[in-house]
């Protein structure tokens, strides 16, 4: 079990995790529960994609050699370190804001693929940047390539793997949890973390056979 000695803590929660794990939905619910302001690096990237007329695949491909793309988002994330009472939905939020309560949303990649495919069909913003696809197999390929790309890119740039769970204070499996349940679990753990002298990494999951209605 990983333990953390008490350090400077800020009223900031950073949410990271696998694609399709529900970071955006959870961030919305959590910010509402806490009356915090929500920030999203995904929204920042999608704005860049829309303005540049790039797809997410093109962005990830170019970002392997053109680090200016990541730098634009990183600058915005670093600026958030001076704020309080915020929820940050970002793959590298835990890295840029180490004093935050660092949360990792986990799930099976098959479930992630189904969620992303559904979202690509119904979400106009994601369609506008070319993340929709005609088949689940295409989405599955894109998700795996995206994760490998990000692991390689961020290891090269910062020496960090965004999917390494040891970086995080709280890990929650979102496969069978709706956003409200996830947000409440994070809320409770966050309050404990703020009051703690020593923190042990916690895990939260729903027992096999029990299911919440999926509202992602």
C-alpha positions in Angstrom: 0.0 0.0 0.0 1.3 3.4 -1.0 1.4 6.0 1.9 1.8 9.7 1.6 3.0 12.0 4.4 1.1 15.2 4.9 2.2 17.9 2.5 0.9 21.2 1.3 -2.6 20.6 0.1 -4.8 22.7 -2.1 -8.5 22.7 -2.6 -8.0 21.2 -6.1 -9.1 17.9 -7.4 -7.4 16.5 -10.6 -9.1 13.8 -12.5 -7.2 11.5 -14.8 -7.8 8.0 -16.2 -8.4 6.0 -19.3 -10.3 7.3 -22.4 -14.0 6.7 -21.9 -13.8 6.5 -18.1 -16.2 9.4 -17.6 -13.8 12.2 -16.6 -15.9 15.0 -18.1 -19.2 13.8 -16.6 -17.7 13.1 -13.3 -15.9 16.5 -13.2 -19.3 18.2 -13.9 -21.0 16.4 -11.0 -18.1 16.8 -8.6 -17.8 20.5 -9.3 -21.5 20.9 -8.7 -21.3 19.0 -5.4 -18.4 21.1 -4.1 -19.5 24.4 -5.7 -16.1 24.4 -7.4 -15.1 25.7 -10.8 -14.5 23.0 -13.5 -11.6 23.1 -16.0 -10.9 20.5 -18.7 -7.8 20.0 -20.8 -10.0 18.0 -23.2 -12.0 21.1 -23.9 -8.8 23.0 -24.5 -7.6 20.4 -27.0 -10.9 20.2 -28.8 -10.8 24.0 -29.2 -7.4 23.7 -30.8 -8.6 20.9 -33.0 -11.7 22.9 -34.1 -9.6 26.0 -34.8 -6.9 24.1 -36.7 -9.4 21.8 -38.5 -7.6 18.7 -37.2 -8.9 15.4 -36.0 -7.8 13.9 -32.7 -5.8 11.3 -34.5 -4.0 14.0 -36.5 -3.3 16.0 -33.3 -1.8 13.0 -31.6 0.3 12.2 -34.6 1.6 15.7 -35.0 2.2 16.1 -31.2 4.8 13.3 -31.4 7.2 15.8 -33.0 5.5 19.1 -32.5 5.5 19.7 -28.8 4.1 23.2 -29.2 0.6 21.6 -29.3 1.0 20.0 -25.9 2.8 23.1 -24.6 -0.3 25.3 -25.3 -2.4 23.0 -23.0 0.3 22.6 -20.4 0.7 26.4 -20.0 -3.0 26.6 -19.2 -2.8 23.7 -16.7 0.2 25.2 -14.9 -1.6 28.5 -14.4 -4.4 26.6 -12.5 -1.9 25.7 -9.8 -2.4 29.1 -8.3 -6.1 28.7 -8.0 -8.3 27.2 -5.3 -11.7 25.4 -5.3 -11.4 23.9 -8.7 -11.9 20.5 -10.4 -9.5 19.8 -13.2 -10.2 17.1 -15.8 -6.8 16.4 -17.4 -4.6 13.5 -18.3 -1.6 15.2 -16.7 -3.3 17.3 -14.1 -1.8 15.2 -11.3 1.7 16.0 -12.7 1.2 19.8 -13.1 -0.6 20.2 -9.8 1.0 17.7 -7.4 -0.6 19.3 -4.3 -4.0 18.4 -5.6 -6.2 15.4 -4.6 -5.2 13.1 -7.5 -7.9 10.8 -8.8 -7.7 8.0 -11.4 -10.8 6.8 -13.2 -10.3 3.2 -14.3 -12.4 0.8 -16.4 -12.2 -2.1 -18.9 -11.2 -1.0 -22.4 -14.1 -2.9 -23.9 -16.5 -0.8 -21.8 -14.5 2.3 -22.7 -14.8 1.6 -26.4 -18.6 1.2 -26.2 -18.9 4.5 -24.3 -16.7 6.4 -26.7 -18.5 5.0 -29.8 -21.9 6.1 -28.3 -20.5 9.5 -27.4 -19.0 10.0 -30.9 -22.4 9.3 -32.4 -24.3 11.7 -30.1 -21.8 14.4 -29.2 -21.7 17.2 -31.9 -18.5 18.7 -30.5 -16.6 15.4 -30.8 -18.1 14.9 -34.3 -16.8 18.3 -35.3 -13.2 17.3 -34.6 -13.5 14.0 -36.4 -13.7 11.5 -33.5 -16.8 9.7 -34.7 -16.4 6.3 -36.3 -18.5 3.8 -38.3 -17.6 0.8 -36.2 -16.6 -0.4 -32.7 -13.5 -2.0 -34.1 -12.3 1.4 -35.4 -12.9 3.0 -32.1 -11.1 0.2 -30.2 -8.1 0.7 -32.5 -8.1 4.4 -32.0 -8.4 4.1 -28.2 -5.4 1.7 -27.9 -3.3 3.8 -30.3 -4.2 6.9 -28.4 -3.1 5.4 -25.1 0.2 4.1 -26.5 0.8 7.4 -28.2 0.3 9.4 -25.0 2.4 7.0 -22.9 5.3 7.3 -25.4 4.9 11.1 -25.8 4.6 12.0 -22.1 7.4 9.6 -21.1 9.7 11.3 -23.7 8.6 14.9 -22.7 8.2 14.6 -19.0 9.4 11.1 -17.9 5.9 10.2 -16.7 3.3 7.6 -17.6 -0.2 9.1 -17.3 -1.7 5.6 -16.9 0.6 4.5 -14.0 -1.7 4.2 -11.0 0.9 4.7 -8.3 0.7 8.5 -9.1 -2.8 8.8 -7.6 -4.4 9.2 -4.2 -7.7 7.6 -5.1 -8.6 5.0 -7.8 -12.1 4.2 -8.8 -13.5 1.7 -11.3 -16.2 3.5 -13.2 -17.4 0.5 -15.2 -20.5 -0.1 -13.1 -20.8 3.3 -11.5 -22.8 6.3 -12.8 -21.3 9.8 -12.7 -23.2 10.8 -9.5 -22.0 7.7 -7.6 -18.4 8.3 -8.8 -18.6 12.0 -7.8 -20.0 11.2 -4.3 -17.2 8.6 -3.7 -14.6 11.1 -4.7 -16.2 13.8 -2.6 -16.1 11.6 0.5 -12.5 10.5 -0.1 -11.4 14.1 -0.8 -12.8 15.3 2.6 -10.9 12.5 4.4 -7.7 13.5 2.4 -8.0 17.1 3.5 -8.2 16.1 7.1 -5.5 13.4 7.0 -1.9 13.5 8.3 -0.9 10.4 6.4 -2.8 9.1 3.4 -2.9 5.6 2.0 -3.9 5.2 -1.6 -7.6 4.1 -1.8 -9.5 2.0 -4.3 -13.3 2.1 -4.9 -15.2 -0.4 -6.9 -18.7 -2.0 -7.1 -18.8 -5.8 -6.4 -19.3 -8.0 -9.5 -22.9 -8.7 -10.2 -24.1 -5.3 -8.9 -24.8 -2.6 -11.5 -25.9 1.0 -11.6 -27.7 2.4 -14.6 -25.0 3.7 -16.9 -25.5 7.4 -17.5 -22.2 8.4 -19.1 
